[in-house]
């Protein structure tokens, strides 16, 4: 049995607050940290290609800690059969949602005919989603998409994509409110240069109220995330949650209530997990790299980052390194 299936999953939460799938960032260590910051957020894995799920090291690719629930597996691919098999495996591993990436614009994704280039093939996406849905049982199957790609500038075309996929039985769409340029822009530029069109997403929700619509893109400020979650069905936060993770905690408080906890208190709550991972032979640097931005903009924040960056990479580094980093911050801000 997969290790991740042990324990009782949290009751599947809404999509009101989500942390985006981010390649090389949202691994299991990151997600455990984000769960401490936002107990009610829905977390997503890095994108994993369906073929990797089928043929790769599943424990490395799919393993997660039970505290991460609710957690979604994001798949890449465009072959309905492969995606169905990968979905079935993801469900067996205990994931609360299976999500298809129809938004990543990287060259590698384009070469493999998946990601954002699938915005041009709504019928194929619908076929993939139907196969995934059939394999998922009662586990939700969802789509993360863009507004379009390249010269696509027509709301009607975007709506046609949504309608075609929804007809396959899909009711949840995470929409990055930008189109993507498949040529000429890097993935980073595709997150920043194409203009945000929140009006398209708002219009989609108005015209298709039965669909669950989650907004992604440009929601780094707490107020922006709260506004999106209130007028739509949810907000998905990306790099702001990673580079300045305390913002994720403030979004949790703003959307779900409670009192904000001090940064140091939140970090020390991670200690049992860190020490358990160290005992298993995981190097501290693989966990500490996700903590670097916790004191962003605070007195001592630069020293906090410096201590972790310099000392966590050394052989045998343990929790004392994190305590040393905390000692470098201003106690009034910790």
C-alpha positions, 0 to 999 in steps of 0.5 A: 500500500502507498505510504500516503494512504495511511491515516484519516484524510481531512474532510475535503475542503472547499477551493476558497484558498489554494496554493498553486502547483509550482515546479521545483518548489511545492514538494512535500516538505513545502506543502507540510510547511504551508499546511501549518501556515494555512490549515484550510488551504487546498495544496497542490503537488508539482506537475507530474507527467502521467508517464512518470506516474506510471513508470517512475518511482512512485514513492518519490513522485507521489509520496506525501505526509497525511497532514497535507490533506486536502492535497491535489495531484497535478498531472501533465499529459495529453493521452487519455489512456495514460492520464486515466491510468495515472489518475487511478494511481493517484487515487490509490495513493490517497489524493483528494483531487486530480488536476490536469495542467492546461496552463504551463507554457514551457518549451518542454511542455510544448514539445510533449504536447501538453500544458498550455498548448492544449488550450488549442485542442478543447476536444482533446482536453475533454476526452482526457478529462472524461477518461480521468473522471471515469478513473477517479471514482468519487475523487474530483477531477479538475482543470487548471487553464489559461485564457488562451494562447498566442493570438487567441484574444476572443472571450467566446473562444475561451468560453467555448473551451470551458463549455467543451470541457464542462460537457465531459462532466468537469465542474471545477476550473482554476483559471490563470487570468492571462493568456500564454505566448508559446513562443517568444516569452519565457515561463517567468515572462508568461507569468508577468507580461500578458495582461491580467483579465479578471473581467473574463473570469468574472464574466465566466462565473456570471454566465456559468454560475453552476461551475466552480471557478477559482482565480489564479494570477496576481493575487499576492496581496491579502486583500486581492486574494480575499476579494477573489475568494468572495466574488468567485469560488476561490483564490489560488496563490502562487509565488507570493505564498512561496517567497513570502509565506507569512502572507499565506497565513494572513490569507488563512486568517482573513478567510477562515478566522482566528488570530494570526500567530507569530512567525517564530511560533509557526516555524517551531511547530514544524520542528517535529516534522523536521526532526523526523525527516532528519532521522530518516536521512533527509538533509536539512537544506531540502526543507530549509529552502522553503523557509527562507522567506518567512521573515521577508521584510522584517527586521533581521529577515536578511540575517535569518535567510543568510544563516539558513542559506549558509549553515543548512547546507553543511553535513549534519545540520540540524534544528539548531540551525533553525534556532540560530536563524530565529535568534538573528531576527528581531524578537518583537517581529518573530 
